[in-house]
């Protein structure tokens, strides 16, 4: 007896962790949001540039020290020349490569913006994705504090353009040189110990001064009982760090003796005067000595944009979004390629994170766009007639489509139009054709009327929101329906 043929095994449709599919409503919301950001950036005189999603790994600076393989945090592969190539993990390193490669032909300072997805080969978690969108603006070729001040002002303007009111966000500014002055004063030579100090400072908002002091000392036990080892500083050194990061605190004499620390404070003072002169107050931009960003990158001023308002998640728990963007001065990135100093400063908005925050706060319209006007097929032998109607609507700049499924059942065609969120459908049977008419069914008005109709019989008798017009009036009458419901397509 012959064996039964084995059924072919179906491939299971699944998405890797840390990635997400996005539908029309989310895409439309992103498009509106990105357009508002772009308008602000262009108002500041920045021009667009695009770089590829892949770069040579050494251009991204992502080789492990003393090893001929990339950092595990980036997605990498070797091409047929055995060159390591990686997906970009931010938009700044590719810009540095682009500027270095085109240095002589670009105007200096070079002001550009770019938006795109970046990729992180890290363990995904809540709010942490392997692919997410950023929108950056950078000025390359200027060492002036005015370039840094401009980034802070542009960040504030962007938040307000996105509907975040003054007082609900803050742009915090610090300077890496101030932090380097702290390191000098403490005499810390070990990079690991200094990283522990920086991480402790970075937790000020969440843990308060007491928590930071514990992490600067022996360590801290959290509510779950987990112990985090501290930096092991002496009490007088802890006091120095706290004095450096607390607003209005007395500056330790050792900090005043640090040349690089004083340089950083002078730059912050210059930024503060510039933004103040331009009309930006402390409810928008503030100097905050506790801001810590990008130890590998930044060489001077650093900025962070934080949302200060709170909301509740779907379970009613309070949520504070914190940082949704940031940046700083990175004078060393382009210099890696040029072998000469090239000052640069930039700002990046985490579009994906900010969109999630704005959606939860109700600041972003996440309703799906209206779908096209659907021309139904009543008689399959007259598809050319229906296609002509579609062409008329499209030529009048009205989104329209011909129903391309099985036309046997008109009910299915109307259900399809409903699922497409269509504002109206066009119907023409043989009787309407003989009279030179069409039927227009207003689906938006029909949905409202349906809620008030008690029975199917009443529905059939009243036929709410459905009317006839001459074939030649199709464009004008459809426009009337669209205007009635303020239907606009982005």
C-alpha positions, -999 to +999 in steps of 0.1 A: +000+000+000+014+034-011+022+059+017+001+090+018+020+120+006+030+142+035+013+176+038+037+204+031+046+221+064+033+256+066+057+283+074+047+300+106+042+338+102+060+355+130+079+387+138+112+388+156+112+404+190+119+441+192+103+449+159+068+460+150+045+462+120+027+495+115-006+502+099-020+532+080-031+552+111+004+549+128+021+557+095-001+587+088+005+600+124+043+596+119+041+614+086+023+644+101+047+645+130+078+643+109+065+671+086+061+694+116+097+686+127+110+692+092+093+726+090+110+737+122+144+724+110+141+741+076+130+774+093+164+773+110+181+769+077+190+732+077+189+713+045+181+675+039+206+648+033+203+610+032+229+584+040+225+546+035+212+523+062+245+504+060+281+516+065+315+501+069+317+491+105+350+510+111+332+542+099+306+537+126+334+532+152+319+499+162+349+475+162+357+460+195+391+472+209+420+450+197+396+426+180+388+421+143+350+419+148+322+444+154+306+453+187+277+429+194+253+458+198+253+464+160+239+442+133+269+433+111+279+410+082+309+405+060+306+412+023+324+392-005+356+412+001+355+402+038+348+438+048+326+442+078+294+462+071+269+472+098+234+486+099+236+522+113+228+524+150+223+562+149+223+590+123+254+609+135+282+585+127+270+582+091+269+620+088+304+622+100+315+598+073+295+618+047+310+651+057+345+638+057+341+622+023+326+654+008+344+679+029+358+701+002+325+705-017+303+712+013+297+748+026+311+753+061+295+754+085+274+726+070+239+725+083+218+694+075+189+673+088+179+636+082+153+612+093+154+575+092+154+541+110+183+530+131+191+496+144+203+482+177+213+446+183+203+447+220+179+428+241+144+442+234+120+452+262+091+475+270+097+507+249+131+493+237+131+483+200+157+469+176+145+493+149+132+528+156+131+562+139+152+593+146+152+628+132+185+646+135+199+681+128+236+689+129+259+718+123+295+708+113+323+733+111+314+757+139+329+758+174+307+788+185+285+784+215+258+800+193+256+767+173+249+749+206+224+775+217+206+772+184+202+734+189+185+741+222+162+767+208+153+745+179+145+716+203+121+739+222+105+752+190+100+716+178+083+705+210+058+734+208+052+728+170+042+693+180+015+706+204+035+702+237+027+734+256+053+755+274+058+741+309+052+705+297+087+700+284+122+713+293+155+714+274+182+706+299+218+716+291+251+706+306+287+704+295+310+674+293+339+696+302+322+704+335+320+667+342+356+662+331+365+690+357+348+669+383+369+639+373+401+660+375+392+673+409+385+637+421+417+624+405+400+594+391+422+576+366+402+544+363+376+545+335+354+519+351+352+539+383+344+571+365+317+553+345+301+542+378+302+579+390+285+591+358+258+564+360+251+575+396+247+611+385+224+600+356+200+585+382+194+618+401+159+624+387+148+588+396+166+583+429+171+618+443+203+630+460+202+603+487+202+575+461+230+592+441+251+596+473+247+558+481+258+549+445+288+572+447+297+555+480+296+518+488+264+511+469+226+509+471+200+482+478+167+488+459+132+479+469+135+444+455+166+437+476+190+439+446+223+455+455+242+478+431+279+483+438+289+519+442+319+540+430+336+537+464+342+575+468+352+590+501+326+613+519+344+645+509+345+634+473+308+625+474+302+660+487+322+675+458+301+656+432+268+665+449+279+701+450+287+700+413+253+686+402+229+703+426+214+735+413+226+765+433+250+745+454+283+759+467+311+750+443+340+730+458+373+748+458+389+719+439+364+724+410+373+761+407+409+751+401+400+729+371+408+747+339+386+724+317+358+726+342+359+764+341+359+763+303+328+742+304+311+766+328+320+796+306+304+778+276+272+771+295+271+808+306+274+818+269+246+795+259+224+808+287+229+844+276+223+836+239+190+817+245+178+844+269+186+871+244+164+852+219+134+852+242+137+817+256+130+815+294+138+789+321+104+773+315+119+762+281+157+758+285+176+754+317+212+746+327+212+713+346+245+700+359+231+665+363+226+658+326+249+629+314+249+618+278+271+598+254+304+593+271+320+580+239+307+609+217+304+642+234+332+667+239+313+698+251+277+710+257+251+682+259+213+686+258+183+666+267+147+672+260+124+659+287+086+657+288+076+668+323+038+661+322+025+628+336-003+606+323-017+571+331-012+539+311-041+516+301-040+501+337-043+535+353-007+536+365+012+569+364+036+573+335+063+599+330+080+598+297+113+615+305+137+620+277+125+621+241+155+636+224+190+650+230+224+657+215+255+676+220+289+687+207+310+659+192+342+675+179+360+642+175+338+623+151+346+639+118+382+644+129+386+606+129+385+607+091+402+641+086+431+640+110+424+676+119+400+692+143+364+695+129+339+710+154+303+697+152+272+698+173+238+681+168+204+672+181+183+641+177+146+634+183+135+599+190+105+599+167+092+565+177+095+572+215+080+607+211+051+594+190+043+569+217+043+596+243+022+620+222-003+593+214-008+584+251-011+621+260-038+626+233-016+651+214-015+631+182-043+623+159-042+585+155-074+581+136-069+564+103-071+586+072-102+583+051-100+556+024-107+562-013-141+566-029-151+530-040-168+525-073-187+493-071-193+468-099-230+460-103-226+445-138-193+426-145-198+432-182-195+469-177-162+471-159-149+496-185-178+520-176-169+518-139-132+522-146-141+554-165-158+568-134-127+560-113-106+578-138-129+609-137-126+610-099-088+606-099-084+632-126-103+656-103-077+648-076-101+626-056-089+593-042-108+565-059-106+528-067-125+502-086-137+472-065-115+444-078-129+415-057-157+391-068-186+415-078-213+388-072-224+402-039-231+439-035-232+436+003-196+424+003-186+454-018-202+478+007-185+459+036-152+463+018-158+500+015-166+502+052-134+484+061-114+508+039-130+537+058-143+551+025-164+583+027-188+571+000-194+545-027-207+548-063-233+524-075-248+521-110-270+492-121-287+488-154-317+509-144-295+538-134-274+534-166-306+536-187-315+569-170-280+583-172-277+584-134-255+570-106-263+564-070-240+579-043-240+563-009-227+585+018-212+560+043-203+585+070-239+599+071-252+564+067-234+552+098-248+580+118-284+574+106-281+536+111-276+542+148-310+558+150-329+533+128-348+506+148-354+479+122-342+464+089-375+472+073-371+509+083-336+508+068-348+494+035-376+520+033-356+551+042-322+542+025-305+569+046-277+590+030-282+575-005-291+597-034-291+598-073-275+623-096-267+626-133-235+607-144-220+640-155-223+653-119-202+626-103-172+648-094-193+677-081-216+655-060-187+635-045-170+667-037-201+679-018-201+647+003-164+651+010-169+688+020-198+679+042-176+657+064-144+677+060-127+647+043-091+656+034-063+633+024-027+641+035 
